[in-house]
Amino acid sequence: MSGSIIIGIDHGYAAMKTVHFSFPTGLVEYEHEPYTQKDVLEYGGRYYVVGSGRQPLQRDKTQTEDYYLLTLAAIAKELEHRGAEHPASIHLAAGLPLTSFGRDKKSFRSYLYRDGSAIPFRYEGQDYTITIQEVSLFPQGYAAVLTQTELLDEPSVIVADIGGWTVDLMRLDNRIPNAASCRSLELGMIRCIDEISEQVRRLFGLSMTTAQIESALRGSSGGMDERIRAVIHAQAGKYARNLLSAVTESGLDIRAMPTIFLGCGAALLKRHLSATDGLCRPLILDDVSLNAKGYERLVGQMSRGVGHGG
């Protein structure tokens, strides 16, 4: 749509991702203006601190206003980063797991689109007025993998999108998703983080934050005690082995065909997935924004005359 700004958003259970940003899905509401403008969304006469805490698992993201409010914050971040003028017309590109795509597409599109009228709000003290002109939805994981064309030459490839709450699986046969192979396992990284946290508390009596554990998993643990770091990686290795077993048990043989790992878990578990014996060529895509980038790329292709994304 000419004049519209394409913004891709990956509405994760644990984090919201755009092309340039990733922030936790936490949302805390205040009746009165908080003491700081940092991460503060003002909408409908109420105030929300975005990215604070952890959301409970919402299987249906349209049940509450939370994901709509998080969407406004994500759009504001991207508009600010891109230096876009306001008011802005937005072509929103988003996704759903392939397991629920057909069932949830219509309701999620309506939830994001509303009635297409102008939406005034403030974010971090800046006034915004946006109009969501169009919403295009695509399958998660598949959109991300399409950005990596050189990986798709194999006749069959497994895609494992390791998110916060779930691990979404699919097999691509000659680049086409095999619908019968799609699975969603409730084995996301939140479970891994919680298991590590519990183990550290049990062995050392320490209550570590998620940020500390994620930092250690990335290899940048600062002045952390070596014994604690060893426990963190031992527990992460155990989680990775359990995850790979669950993938195989779901009917996708990771020993027989290449597996593309993506999502926040792929970035955090890179060393554990790469080193696992028996895997047939694991490919780790550790850019957490790949889904959002894929959505924007697909809308760009559509606007050049190839179909409609839903």
C-alpha positions, 0 to 999 in steps of 0.5 A: 500500500503506497505511503504506508510504513511496513512494520513487522512484529513478532508477538512472542509469549516472552518477548516482542520483536521488531526488526530493530528491537526486542523487549519482554512482553511484561505490562504494568498498568498505572492509574497515574503517570509514573515518575519516569517516561522510560518505557511508558505508554499512555493510551485511553487515559491510562498509563502502562510500563512496557517490558516490565515483568513476565506475562502469564501464558496467553494461548489466545493473544486476543483475550486481553488488550495486552498484546494490542498495547504492546503492539502500539509500543513496538510501532512507536519504537520502530517509528522513532528509530526510522525517523518517520513523520507523524501521523503515520499510516502503518501496514502491520506484518505479523504472524501466528504459529502454523499449528493455529494459523488457519484457526486464529488468523481472522480473529488476530487480524481483527484484533490488530486492525480494529476499525482502521481509524486513527489511534492517538497515544503517547510513548516515552513522552512523544505523541503519536497518531497512527492508522493501521491501514492493513494487517498481513499475517504469515506463519511464524518460523517459515517467514524467518527461514525464507530470509535464509534462501541458501539453507533451503536447498535440502529436499527436507528440512526441520524448522524449530522455533524455540520461543519463550513458552513454546517450541514450534516445529515444522518440516519443509519439503522442497521449501513447502511447509508440511502441515501434518508435521507441525507441532507445538511443544510447551518446552520454551526457554522460560522452562529452561531459565526456571530450571536453572534458577531453581538449581542455583537456588538449591545448590548455592542459596542464590536467587538469580535474575533472568537477565543474569542467567541469559547473560551467562548462557550467552557467554558474557557472565562478568564476575560470576563464580565459575561453579555457578556458571558450570551449573548454568551450562550443565542445566542448559545442556540437560534442557537441550538434550531433553528438547531434542528428544522431544522433537524426535519423539514428535516424529521429526528425526533430527538425525536424518535431516538438517534442522534450523533452530531459531528464536530466542532459545537458539541464541541462548542455547547455541553452544549446546545445540551445536555440540550435541552428538547425532544431529544431522547438520544443525543450523543456528539462526541466532537473530531474534528479529528474523520473524519480523524481518521475514514478515516485512520482506514478504509484505514487500514481495506482495506489494510488488504484485504477488498475492495477499498475506491474509 
